[in-house]
Amino acid sequence: MRAGFILTVRACFGYNEAMKEFMHAYKFVGDYRLRQAFSAPLTKLVQEQGAQLVVPLPLHQKTQLLRGFNQVEGLLECPFERLLVTKDQEKQEPQSAKTREQRLQTPQPFDLTDRKRVWGKTVVLVDDVFTTGRTMYHAAQLMRAAGCKTICGVTLAN
């Protein structure tokens, strides 16, 4: 991955057929009520990291408008900060539709909105599913470049 550092990422659950069906119904069918099924264990794992800042990974603006919600933010029952935004670039196909190799070749999709806010802080990045880790590493690289003291990741499933 050539990130230059190792990012520790913990997941609540493994990604199996049942989780795949859940994620499809929650994210792509838009059943927002389903967030309640896993919000407590995800929030608990996030809080166990003892971070000063909780930062969910953002969606592309077009995806957010189409879906109507950010699935990661919907799962969190704790304070978080929207410090990452997607770059103004043409929306690509979703990560779930890409091969492993295509995911690993994805260019940096994020911008950090407030570098001063993360300097010297302990940050936990949160995403729904960890597959190759590329999006999590992209976010972590921005945080690291901005001077975060410690960065870790938490996902619902891997």
Residue, then its C-alpha position, 0 to 999 in steps of 0.5 A: m500500500r506504500a502508506g509509510f506507516i501502519l494503521t491499526v483498524r478494529a472491526c466489530f464484525g466479520y463481513n459475511e453474507a448476512m452483513k452483505e445483505f444488511m449493508h445492501a438494505y441499509k445503504f443501497v435500499g435506504d432503510y435508515r432504520l436498520r442503523q439501530a441494529f449495529s449502532a450500539p456496538l460500533t459506538k462502543l468500539v469507537q469510544e473504547q479507542g479513547a480518541q479526542l476526535v471521532v471522524p467518519l469517512p465522508l461520501h461523495q456529495k452526489t452519493q450523499l444527495l442520492r442516498g439522503f444520509n451518510q451510512v457511517e454517521g447514521l451508525l454513530e451514537c457519539p459526537f463526531e466531526r466532519l473534518l473530511v470532505t470528498k474532493d470536487q471531482e467526477k464521481q467514480e463507481p462505488q468501491s463495492a463495484k471495483t476489483r481489489e486492484q482498482r481499489l488499490q489504485t484509487p487516487q486520494p479522494f479526500d480533503l481535510t477541512d481544518r488542519k489545525r483542528v487535528w494537530g496533536k490530537t488522537v483521532v479515530l477514523v470510522d467507516d462501515v466496511f474495511t475491504t482493502g483499507r485504501t479509503m481508510y489509509h487515504a484519510a489517515q494520510l491526511m490526518r498524519a500530514a496535518g500532525c495528528k498525535t495518534i490515528c486509528g480506525v474502526t469499522l463495522a465490518n471487515 
